[in-house]
């Protein structure tokens, strides 16, 4: 927290801050994600820049009150441009001992800790593996602790409402939200409106209960002498336009809808539900009026082959999954490589291997996307950098897939999928339209007669008179497309398919480098670490280190100038949430002595750990 001004208001301090990080933590049943989302929505409407990090427990149905069942939601909001949800929370709201003990190590000294004292009984402490009560044993002596009987106060406020005791207890998250709304001068109206939308038709009593709980939290914070300060974080300065809050999975789905409209094709999305990609299916299912068909398949193989069939029929075929699902889809993706049809594979990555950490983030699948199929099977690979960039990368994937008649991977991840940020809604007229041409005349038609510039084969839909042809997984002869086992033809076709993917570089912009022109250290990354890398480079510069930054959104083919860029610097640092997958590619392709900074903890990079690594690289040069 950075205090800019202070003024006394009604006997209390009113402080103006430029940036705050808050973390809500509790059991999965405590409504932590809803609480965080409501604070996020209200903060976005207020006009702050923000970034969020929802942290779900990896264990399914972990016992309530245990360390394995802790759910978290962190938000950083500011009056200036920010790039991450924050390294360390200025405020921790802990609903039980497990949430407190799992998160207290991240709170800086003198940070604010708000605890629900009603959840610190003997049984609660035992579930959290506490040998003593942290509220009494000095564990929290370094922090500003506010002990609030949240459950009791919620039940008291809801006495007039005719709902069950259990339902009343479940409203305690909104009491806590009310306290935070008062502390940071947030309006209640967006959340009150959400109550009506969520519960109005289902059960008006729940609207009344949650409304009373929220208002009780605000009233308690205002009336009690416990909180001696109230804080203002003024709105950020945005470029003119219409904004909304958007999460990565939502942006990806909207980008696919927009892509279908921009190229005039119906969108077919075949998917099998899998964490953390399922919300793409959920969001797309709401947009049937835009020509979107969603198919929840019985397994991953059915999902991807249905999408390939849709592309064969003239639709924009898309499939979505996470890393384990990509492994199951790999044979069918190879089919799309062989038959050369457009196919978009949305891989929302998670921690692995195998089932791994289903709810935790990791850049796990770059090498799988590049090489995870049998034989020579090149595909295009793209990666969004931010939650809102998922929208634009979806459009770009559709443009490349239809222009070059090839599969395109989109490598999102759990951090982007569930993270949120303000998004300036683009004007439809400003979006890049691209034309899809189907072959309609039989003159000189051959299924593998290629465009001279792109090497793409013609797209001929079934039922077009005179364009009857066969496709399948067996090797095809050049131009004519008949099954062909000739050794020289197979060699030629493998090289041709690879050359087609490399031709995509014609449409890939050069890799941009930002930062100090005379820097000796380059930090190059891909995917979700973008914000952390950018903030870390800024922090290193503030401390006197010269550093340059580049970020890859196109991973196959890489931008044409990538080799020249990495060769310019004495030190190349490659941060990744894996054990060095892009690092391997850069080293092998460009023979540069790049060094990896790698992390596979299911958590994003902290700005501080990246900044320290950057400054150490620069120090090693002297």
C-alpha positions in Angstrom: 0.0 0.0 0.0 1.2 3.5 -0.8 -0.4 6.3 1.1 -0.7 9.6 -0.9 -2.7 11.8 1.4 -4.5 11.6 4.7 -7.5 13.5 6.1 -9.6 13.1 9.2 -13.2 12.3 8.5 -15.6 12.0 11.4 -12.8 11.1 13.8 -11.3 8.5 11.4 -8.5 8.6 8.9 -9.4 8.7 5.2 -6.4 7.6 3.3 -5.9 7.7 -0.5 -3.9 4.7 -1.9 -2.6 4.1 -5.4 -2.7 0.3 -5.3 -4.2 -2.5 -3.0 -4.0 -6.3 -3.1 -6.7 -8.3 -1.3 -6.9 -12.0 -0.8 -10.1 -13.8 0.3 -9.5 -17.3 1.6 -11.7 -20.0 3.1 -13.3 -23.3 2.6 -14.7 -24.2 -0.9 -18.2 -23.9 0.7 -17.6 -20.4 2.0 -18.3 -18.7 -1.4 -14.8 -17.4 -1.8 -14.9 -17.2 -5.6 -18.3 -15.5 -5.6 -17.0 -13.0 -3.0 -13.9 -12.2 -5.1 -15.9 -12.0 -8.3 -18.3 -9.5 -6.8 -15.5 -7.4 -5.4 -13.9 -7.5 -8.9 -17.1 -6.5 -10.7 -17.7 -3.6 -8.4 -14.1 -2.5 -8.7 -14.3 -2.7 -12.5 -17.5 -0.6 -12.5 -15.8 1.9 -10.1 -13.1 2.4 -12.8 -9.9 0.9 -11.2 -7.4 -1.1 -13.3 -7.3 -4.6 -11.9 -6.0 -8.1 -12.2 -7.3 -11.3 -10.4 -6.1 -14.7 -9.5 -8.7 -17.3 -8.4 -7.0 -20.2 -6.7 -9.1 -23.4 -6.5 -8.3 -26.4 -4.3 -6.9 -29.3 -6.4 -8.5 -32.0 -4.3 -12.1 -32.8 -5.2 -14.4 -32.5 -2.2 -11.6 -32.1 0.4 -13.0 -32.2 3.9 -14.3 -28.9 5.0 -11.9 -26.8 7.1 -8.8 -28.7 6.0 -5.7 -27.3 4.3 -6.4 -29.3 1.2 -9.8 -27.6 0.9 -8.7 -24.0 1.0 -10.0 -21.8 -1.8 -8.5 -18.4 -2.5 -9.2 -15.3 -4.6 -6.7 -12.5 -5.0 -7.3 -9.1 -6.6 -5.0 -6.2 -7.1 -6.7 -2.9 -8.1 -5.1 0.5 -8.7 -5.4 4.0 -10.0 -2.7 3.2 -12.6 -1.8 0.5 -15.1 -1.0 -2.8 -13.5 -0.1 -6.2 -15.0 -0.5 -8.8 -12.2 -2.8 -9.7 -9.3 0.0 -8.8 -6.9 2.8 -10.6 -5.2 1.7 -10.4 -1.6 -1.7 -9.4 -0.2 -2.0 -6.2 1.7 -5.2 -7.6 3.2 -6.0 -11.2 4.0 -9.6 -12.2 4.8 -9.5 -15.6 6.4 -12.7 -17.5 7.1 -11.1 -20.3 9.1 -7.8 -21.5 10.6 -6.9 -23.5 7.5 -7.3 -20.5 5.3 -5.2 -18.4 7.7 -2.3 -20.9 8.0 -2.2 -21.6 4.3 -1.9 -18.0 3.4 -0.4 -16.0 6.3 3.2 -16.6 5.0 2.4 -14.5 2.0 1.2 -11.4 4.0 4.0 -8.8 4.5 4.8 -7.5 8.0 2.2 -5.0 9.2 -0.3 -6.3 6.6 -4.0 -6.5 7.5 -5.5 -9.8 8.6 -9.3 -10.1 9.1 -10.4 -13.3 10.6 -13.7 -14.9 11.4 -13.3 -15.7 15.1 -16.4 -18.0 15.0 -14.4 -20.6 13.1 -11.6 -21.0 15.5 -13.0 -23.7 17.8 -11.1 -26.8 18.9 -12.4 -28.9 16.0 -11.6 -26.2 13.5 -8.0 -25.9 14.8 -7.6 -29.7 14.7 -8.7 -29.9 11.0 -6.2 -27.2 10.1 -3.4 -29.2 11.9 -3.0 -26.3 14.4 -1.5 -27.4 17.8 -2.5 -24.1 19.3 -4.8 -21.2 18.5 -2.9 -18.8 16.1 -5.1 -15.9 17.4 -3.6 -16.4 20.8 -0.1 -17.9 20.5 1.7 -15.0 18.9 1.6 -16.3 15.4 0.0 -13.1 14.2 2.1 -10.7 16.2 3.7 -9.1 13.1 0.4 -8.2 11.5 -2.5 -5.9 12.1 -5.2 -8.4 13.1 -8.9 -7.6 13.1 -10.9 -10.3 14.9 -14.6 -10.2 13.7 -17.3 -12.8 14.8 -18.5 -12.8 11.2 -20.8 -15.9 11.5 -22.6 -14.6 14.7 -23.1 -11.1 13.3 -24.5 -12.6 10.1 -27.0 -14.8 11.9 -28.0 -11.8 14.1 -28.7 -9.7 11.0 -30.7 -12.4 9.4 -33.0 -13.3 12.3 -36.1 -11.8 10.5 -35.6 -13.9 7.4 -37.5 -17.2 7.2 -34.7 -19.4 5.9 -32.7 -22.3 7.5 -29.8 -21.8 9.9 -27.5 -23.4 7.3 -28.7 -20.9 4.6 -28.1 -18.0 6.9 -24.6 -19.2 7.7 -23.8 -19.3 4.0 -24.5 -15.6 3.8 -21.4 -14.8 5.9 -19.3 -14.2 2.8 -21.4 -11.2 1.9 -21.1 -9.8 5.4 -17.3 -10.0 4.9 -17.7 -8.4 1.5 -19.7 -5.6 3.1 -16.8 -4.9 5.5 -14.4 -4.7 2.6 -16.8 -2.5 0.6 -16.8 0.0 3.5 -13.0 -0.1 4.0 -12.3 0.6 0.4 -15.3 2.8 -0.3 -16.9 0.5 -2.9 -20.6 0.9 -3.9 -23.0 -1.8 -2.9 -25.4 -1.3 -5.9 -23.7 -3.7 -8.4 -23.9 -6.6 -5.9 -27.4 -5.8 -4.9 -28.4 -5.9 -8.5 -26.6 -9.2 -8.9 -28.7 -10.6 -6.0 -31.9 -9.8 -7.9 -30.6 -11.4 -11.1 -29.2 -14.5 -9.3 -32.0 -15.2 -6.8 -34.9 -13.0 -7.7 -36.9 -15.6 -9.6 -35.6 -18.7 -7.7 -36.1 -17.5 -4.1 -36.8 -13.9 -3.1 -35.9 -14.8 0.5 -32.3 -15.4 -0.6 -32.3 -11.9 -2.1 -33.4 -10.5 1.2 -30.9 -12.5 3.2 -27.9 -11.7 1.1 -28.9 -8.1 1.0 -29.2 -7.9 4.7 -25.8 -9.6 5.2 -24.0 -7.2 2.8 -25.6 -4.1 4.4 -24.9 -5.5 7.9 -21.2 -5.9 7.0 -21.1 -2.3 5.8 -22.9 -1.1 8.8 -20.7 -3.0 11.2 -17.5 -1.6 9.7 -18.9 1.9 9.8 -20.2 1.6 13.4 -17.4 -0.3 15.1 -14.3 1.3 16.5 -12.3 -1.7 15.3 -11.5 0.0 11.9 -9.9 3.4 12.4 -9.3 4.1 8.7 -11.2 4.1 5.4 -9.3 3.9 2.1 -9.9 5.4 -1.3 -8.3 4.0 -4.5 -9.2 6.6 -7.2 -10.3 5.4 -10.7 -7.6 4.7 -13.3 -7.2 6.8 -16.5 -8.5 4.7 -19.4 -8.5 5.5 -23.1 -12.0 6.5 -24.2 -14.2 3.5 -25.0 -16.7 1.1 -23.6 -15.2 -1.4 -21.1 -16.3 -4.6 -19.4 -14.6 -7.0 -17.0 -13.6 -10.2 -18.8 -12.1 -13.6 -17.9 -9.8 -15.5 -20.3 -12.2 -18.4 -21.0 -15.0 -16.0 -21.6 -12.8 -13.9 -24.0 -11.7 -17.0 -25.8 -15.4 -18.0 -26.4 -16.4 -14.5 -27.5 -13.4 -14.5 -29.9 -14.5 -17.7 -31.5 -18.0 -16.3 -31.9 -16.5 -13.1 -33.5 -14.3 -15.2 -35.8 -17.3 -17.1 -37.2 -19.0 -13.8 -38.0 -15.9 -12.2 -39.4 -15.3 -15.1 -41.9 -19.0 -15.9 -42.5 -18.8 -19.5 -41.2 -20.9 -21.3 -38.6 -18.9 -22.3 -35.5 -18.9 -25.9 -34.3 -17.4 -26.5 -30.9 -16.9 -30.1 -29.8 -15.7 -30.7 -26.3 -15.6 -33.0 -23.4 -15.8 -31.2 -20.0 -12.4 -30.9 -18.4 -10.9 -28.4 -15.9 -10.1 -25.6 -16.5 -11.5 -25.5 -20.1 -15.1 -26.3 -19.4 -16.2 -22.7 -19.1 -15.4 -22.2 -22.8 -18.1 -24.7 -23.6 -20.5 -23.2 -21.1 -20.0 -19.7 -22.6 -20.3 -20.8 -26.2 -23.5 -22.7 -25.5 -25.2 -19.3 -24.7 -24.5 -18.0 -28.3 -26.5 -20.3 -30.5 -28.2 -17.2 -32.0 -24.8 -16.3 -33.6 -24.5 -19.5 -35.5 -22.7 -21.5 -32.8 -23.3 -25.2 -32.4 -21.9 -26.8 -29.2 -21.5 -30.5 -28.8 -20.7 -32.0 -25.4 -19.2 -35.3 -26.4 -18.9 -38.6 -24.5 -15.1 -38.5 -24.7 -12.2 -36.4 -26.1 -11.9 -38.5 -29.2 -15.5 -38.0 -30.2 -15.2 -34.3 -29.5 -12.3 -33.7 -31.8 -13.4 -36.0 -34.6 -16.8 -34.3 -34.6 -15.0 -30.9 -35.0 -13.0 -32.3 -37.9 -16.2 -33.6 -39.5 -17.7 -30.1 -39.1 -14.8 -28.5 -40.9 -15.1 -31.1 -43.7 -18.7 -29.9 -44.1 -17.7 -26.3 -44.3 -17.9 -25.0 -40.7 -15.2 -23.6 -38.4 -14.4 -26.7 -36.5 -13.1 -26.1 -32.9 -12.4 -28.4 -30.0 -11.4 -27.5 -26.5 -9.6 -29.4 -23.7 -6.7 -29.4 -21.3 -3.4 -31.3 -21.4 -4.7 -34.8 -20.7 -7.4 -34.3 -23.3 -4.8 -33.2 -25.9 -3.1 -36.5 -25.3 -6.3 -38.4 -26.2 -7.0 -36.1 -29.2 -3.5 -36.5 -30.7 -4.3 -39.2 -33.2 -7.3 -37.2 -34.5 -5.3 -34.0 -34.6 -2.9 -36.0 -36.8 -5.8 -36.8 -39.0 -6.5 -33.1 -39.4 -2.8 -32.6 -40.4 -3.1 -35.3 -43.0 -6.4 -34.3 -44.5 -5.4 -30.6 -44.2 -8.6 -29.2 -42.9 -9.0 -26.2 -40.6 -9.2 -27.2 -36.9 -8.7 -25.0 -33.8 -7.6 -26.8 -30.7 -8.1 -24.7 -27.5 -5.8 -26.2 -24.9 -6.3 -24.5 -21.5 -3.3 -25.9 -19.8 -3.0 -27.1 -16.2 -0.4 -28.7 -14.0 0.6 -32.3 -14.9 1.6 -34.9 -15.8 -1.4 -37.3 -16.0 -4.3 -35.9 -14.0 -1.8 -33.8 -12.1 -3.1 -30.6 -10.5 -6.4 -30.0 -12.3 -7.1 -26.6 -10.8 -3.5 -25.2 -10.8 -1.8 -23.3 -13.6 1.2 -24.4 -15.6 2.6 -23.9 -19.1 2.7 -27.6 -19.4 1.9 -28.4 -23.1 4.2 -26.4 -25.5 6.2 -29.4 -26.5 3.1 -31.5 -26.7 1.5 -29.0 -29.0 4.7 -28.8 -31.2 5.7 -32.5 -31.2 3.1 -34.6 -29.4 1.9 -36.7 -32.3 3.4 -39.6 -34.3 5.6 -39.0 -37.4 6.0 -35.6 -39.0 2.9 -33.6 -38.0 3.5 -29.9 -38.0 0.8 -27.5 -36.7 0.5 -23.8 -36.0 0.8 -22.9 -32.3 -0.4 -19.6 -30.8 -0.5 -18.3 -27.2 -2.4 -15.4 -25.7 -0.6 -13.2 -23.2 -3.5 -11.8 -21.1 -7.1 -12.7 -20.4 -8.4 -10.2 -22.9 -5.8 -11.3 -25.5 -7.6 -14.6 -25.6 -10.3 -12.8 -27.7 -7.8 -11.6 -30.3 -5.8 -14.9 -30.4 -9.0 -16.8 -31.2 -9.7 -14.6 -34.2 -6.1 -15.0 -35.4 -6.3 -18.8 -35.0 -9.4 -18.9 -37.2 -7.8 -16.7 -39.8 -4.7 -18.9 -40.0 -6.6 -22.2 -39.9 -8.9 -21.2 -42.8 -6.2 -19.5 -44.9 -3.6 -22.2 -44.6 -6.0 -25.2 -44.2 -4.3 -26.5 -41.1 -4.8 -27.2 -37.4 -4.0 -24.4 -35.0 -3.3 -24.7 -31.3 -4.3 -22.0 -28.8 -2.2 -22.5 -25.6 -4.1 -20.7 -22.8 -3.8 -21.8 -19.2 -5.6 -21.8 -15.9 -4.2 -18.5 -14.9 -5.5 -16.7 -18.0 -8.7 -18.8 -18.1 -9.9 -17.8 -14.6 -8.1 -14.4 -14.3 -9.9 -11.2 -15.1 -9.1 -7.7 -16.3 -10.8 -4.7 -17.8 -11.4 -5.1 -21.5 -12.0 -2.3 -24.0 -14.8 -3.8 -26.1 -13.7 -3.5 -29.8 -15.9 -2.0 -32.4 -17.0 -4.6 -34.9 -15.9 -2.4 -37.8 -12.3 -2.4 -36.4 -12.0 -6.2 -36.2 -10.0 -7.8 -39.0 -12.4 -9.5 -41.5 -11.0 -12.4 -43.5 -12.5 -14.1 -46.5 -13.0 -17.9 -46.7 -13.1 -19.2 -50.3 -14.7 -22.6 -51.0 -14.0 -24.3 -54.2 -17.2 -24.3 -56.3 -16.2 -25.1 -59.9 -15.1 -28.5 -61.1 -12.7 -27.2 -63.7 -9.1 -28.5 -63.0 -10.1 -29.5 -59.5 -7.8 -31.7 -57.5 -8.0 -32.1 -53.7 -4.3 -31.4 -53.2 -3.7 -28.8 -55.9 -2.2 -26.0 -53.8 -2.2 -22.2 -53.6 1.2 -21.0 -54.7 1.6 -18.5 -51.9 0.2 -20.4 -48.9 0.5 -24.0 -50.1 -3.1 -24.5 -48.8 -5.2 -27.1 -50.6 -8.7 -26.2 -51.8 -11.7 -26.4 -49.4 -14.5 -28.3 -51.2 -17.6 -29.0 -49.2 -19.5 -32.3 -49.6 -22.4 -32.1 -52.1 -20.8 -29.6 -54.5 -21.4 -31.0 -58.0 -18.2 -32.2 -59.7 -16.0 -31.9 -56.6 -16.4 -35.4 -55.2 -13.2 -36.5 -53.5 -11.9 -38.7 -50.7 -10.0 -37.8 -47.6 -8.5 -39.9 -44.8 -5.5 -40.8 -42.7 -3.6 -42.7 -45.3 -0.9 -40.9 -47.2 -2.2 -39.0 -50.3 -0.5 -38.5 -53.7 0.5 -35.0 -54.5 -2.2 -33.0 -56.3 -4.6 -35.9 -57.1 -5.1 -37.0 -53.5 -5.3 -40.7 -54.2 -3.9 -43.2 -51.6 -0.2 -43.5 -52.3 2.5 -45.6 -50.5 5.3 -44.5 -52.7 8.4 -43.6 -50.6 9.4 -40.5 -52.6 5.8 -39.2 -52.5 5.6 -39.6 -48.8 8.9 -37.8 -48.3 7.7 -35.0 -50.6 4.3 -34.7 -48.9 5.8 -34.6 -45.4 8.2 -31.8 -46.5 5.3 -30.0 -48.2 3.1 -30.0 -45.1 6.0 -28.7 -43.0 6.7 -26.0 -45.6 3.0 -24.9 -45.5 3.2 -24.3 -41.7 6.4 -22.4 -42.2 4.7 -20.3 -44.9 2.5 -18.9 -42.1 5.5 -16.7 -41.1 4.4 -14.5 -44.0 1.5 -13.4 -41.8 3.4 -13.3 -38.5 4.5 -9.8 -37.3 8.1 -9.4 -36.3 9.0 -9.9 -32.6 9.0 -6.6 -30.8 11.5 -5.7 -28.2 10.7 -3.2 -25.4 13.0 -1.6 -22.9 16.5 -0.3 -22.9 18.2 -0.2 -26.3 21.6 -0.7 -24.8 20.6 -3.6 -22.5 22.7 -6.7 -22.3 19.9 -8.8 -20.8 16.9 -9.9 -22.8 13.9 -11.5 -21.0 11.8 -13.5 -23.5 8.6 -15.4 -22.6 5.3 -16.7 -23.8 1.8 -17.0 -22.5 0.5 -16.0 -19.1 3.8 -14.8 -17.5 3.6 -11.8 -19.7 2.3 -9.5 -17.0 4.7 -10.7 -14.4 7.6 -10.3 -16.8 6.6 -6.8 -17.8 6.2 -5.7 -14.2 9.5 -7.3 -13.2 11.4 -5.6 -16.0 9.9 -2.3 -14.9 11.0 -3.0 -11.3 14.5 -3.9 -12.4 14.8 -0.7 -14.4 13.7 1.3 -11.4 16.5 -0.2 -9.5 19.1 0.7 -12.2 19.3 -2.5 -14.3 19.1 -2.2 -18.0 16.9 -4.9 -19.5 14.9 -5.6 -22.7 11.8 -7.7 -23.0 10.2 -9.7 -25.8 7.1 -11.8 -25.7 6.1 -14.6 -28.2 2.4 -15.0 -29.2 3.4 -17.0 -32.3 5.2 -20.2 -31.2 5.1 -22.1 -34.5 6.2 -20.7 -36.7 8.2 -18.3 -34.6 8.5 -14.7 -36.0 11.0 -14.4 -38.7 13.4 -12.1 -36.8 13.4 -14.2 -33.6 16.9 -15.5 -34.2 18.3 -12.0 -34.8 16.7 -10.7 -31.6 18.0 -13.4 -29.3 21.5 -13.2 -30.8 21.8 -9.5 -30.0 22.1 -10.0 -26.2 24.8 -11.3 -24.0 22.3 -12.8 -21.6 18.9 -14.3 -22.5 16.5 -15.3 -19.7 13.5 -17.4 -20.4 10.9 -17.5 -17.6 8.4 -20.4 -17.9 5.9 -22.2 -15.7 7.4 -25.5 -16.8 10.9 -27.0 -16.7 12.2 -25.3 -19.8 10.2 -26.0 -22.9 10.6 -22.8 -24.9 14.1 -22.7 -23.6 14.7 -26.0 -25.4 13.3 -24.7 -28.6 15.3 -21.5 -28.6 18.5 -23.3 -27.7 18.1 -25.9 -30.4 16.9 -23.6 -33.1 19.1 -20.6 -32.6 22.1 -22.1 -30.7 22.0 -19.3 -28.1 23.2 -19.9 -24.5 19.8 -18.9 -23.0 19.1 -19.7 -19.4 15.7 -20.8 -18.0 13.9 -19.5 -14.9 11.5 -22.3 -14.2 8.7 -22.9 -11.8 6.1 -25.8 -11.5 4.3 -25.0 -8.3 0.9 -24.5 -9.8 1.3 -20.8 -9.1 2.2 -17.8 -11.3 5.5 -16.0 -11.1 5.9 -13.3 -8.5 7.2 -10.0 -9.8 9.8 -10.0 -7.1 11.3 -13.4 -8.0 11.6 -12.4 -11.6 13.0 -9.0 -10.9 15.7 -10.6 -8.6 16.6 -13.0 -11.4 16.9 -10.3 -13.9 19.1 -8.2 -11.7 21.3 -11.2 -10.9 21.7 -11.9 -14.7 22.9 -8.3 -15.2 25.2 -8.5 -12.1 26.8 -11.7 -13.6 28.0 -9.7 -16.6 30.1 -7.4 -14.5 
